[in-house]
C-alpha cells in the first residue's frame, strides 16, 4: 500500500506541474503530460508483473488451461494499453483520436473472444435437441 501512496503523490505532482507548464506553453504542457503518463506507466510495470505472476499462480493451482490464461492476459493487456493510449490522446487534446483508440480496443477484444464464443455456441447446439 505504501507504493500506492507514493505513486499517487508522484501523479498529483506531475499533474500540477503539467498544468503549470500548459498555462505558459500549451504544446510543451501536452508533451510534458504525455511524458509523465509514460513515466507513471513505467512505475507500474513492476506491479503489473507481480499481478501477472499472482494470476498465473492461481491459474496453475486451479488447473486452468494455458490457452485460457493466454487469452485472459491478452484481454487484460489490450484493455490496459488501449485505455492508456486513449488517455494519452486526451492529454494531447485529441478526443476524436482517443475515441477511435477505445473503439479499436473494443474491436480487438471482440475478435479475441470469437473463438470462445464459437465454442460456447457449439456446446449449446450440442446440448439442445
C-alpha positions, 0 to 999 in steps of 0.5 A: 500500500505504501507504493500506492501512496507514493505513486499517487503523490508522484501523479498529483505532482506531475499533474500540477506541474503539467498544468503549470507548464500548459498555462505558459506553453500549451504544446510543451504542457501536452508533451510534458503530460504525455511524458509523465503518463509514460513515466507513471506507466513505467512505475507500474510495470513492476506491479503489473508483473507481480499481478501477472505472476499472482494470476498465473499462480492461481491459474496453475493451482486451479488447473486452468488451461494455458490457452485460457490464461493466454487469452485472459492476459491478452484481454487484460493487456489490450484493455490496459494499453488501449485505455492508456493510449486513449488517455494519452490522446486526451492529454494531447487534446485529441478526443476524436483520436482517443475515441477511435483508440477505445473503439479499436480496443473494443474491436480487438477484444471482440475478435479475441473472444470469437473463438470462445464464443464459437465454442460456447455456441457449439456446446449449446447446439450440442446440448439442445435437441 
